[in-house]
Amino acid sequence: MDAIAALRKEYEPRLALGAVSDFSRALLGAAFDNLQNEGPLRFNNFSYALREFVRHMLKDAAPSDEVKACIWFKPDKNSKTGITRKHRAKYAIQGGLSDKFVEKKLGVDSGKTLKDLVAAHDTLSRYTHIEPGTFNVPLADTEKLAEECLQSAAAYVELILECRRSVRDAVADHVDQHLIDEVVANGIDELYEIATHGWVDGHWINDVSVDDISSDSVSLTVEGSMDFGLQYGSDGDVKRDIGFVTSASFPFDAKILVEMKAPLGKHASVERLKVDTDSFYQ
């Protein structure tokens, strides 16, 4: 495998984690296609496509209104909108979480990654303007520059995922109580479709994932299972042996919206709680 093919094998799947649409994934593939196509414009065409991939990635991940609503946002006087690429990249990593919380509580340091990403973007931009000094880039330089830019972009994508894992861990201790509060307050509608009476005996959380970090909230998806007691007939029917009580376990998924208030995770609401009782009918 040549060096260019090796770069594609290593970096394309890493960068694809940051693509949120089929278009972005196709654009990323086209960037690597350009890198593998020999010719005097090889690196120029690669630079243009990869730069646009990064631009779309930032645009999709960081809506302007959300960026401006963050407590850390300070307009850049040299930008027409006040928003820079660095602002958007920072929002994609931490949303509206404060710098202090991200650095001290989560242990995530985005400074170097943001600096390297901006530098990589500037390098790519330089080679999209074809001049004598940027035309027909030697293969050794192409491999070196491509790897530097790809590494910076991949580190940025991976830092987004790292921050989400850290946020997930920070709020995990509070998720149990929010689910309990929701069940106590509103019950489980699905139980009344399969039994006269039903109640929750316990629940187990298998996975918590961060769907989005906005300017003022964190959106979580929680998956797990719940143990239920199911009663058929009234209490009197059960006593007369014409009703009965049994138990069952069903998977559930929930959407929880966490407010960006300290301590993170304590202030939240369950937006949706769905219990899958399909197995009852099988």
Buried (B, 14 or more C-beta within 10 A) or exposed (E): EEEBEEBBEBBBEBBEEBBEEEEBBEBBBBBBEBBEEEEEBBBBBBBBBBBBBBBBBBEBBBBBEBBBBBEBBEEEEEEEEBBBBBBBBBBBBBBBBBEEBBBEBBEBEBEEBBEBBBEBBEBBEBBBEBEEEBEEBEEEEBBEBBBBBBBBBBBBBBBBEBBBBBBBEBBBEBBBEBBEEBBEEEBBEBBEEBBBBBBBEEBEBEEBEBEBBBBBBBBBBBEBBBBBBBBBBEEEBBEEEEBEBEEBEBBBBBBBBBBBEEEBBBBBEBEEBEBEBEEBEE
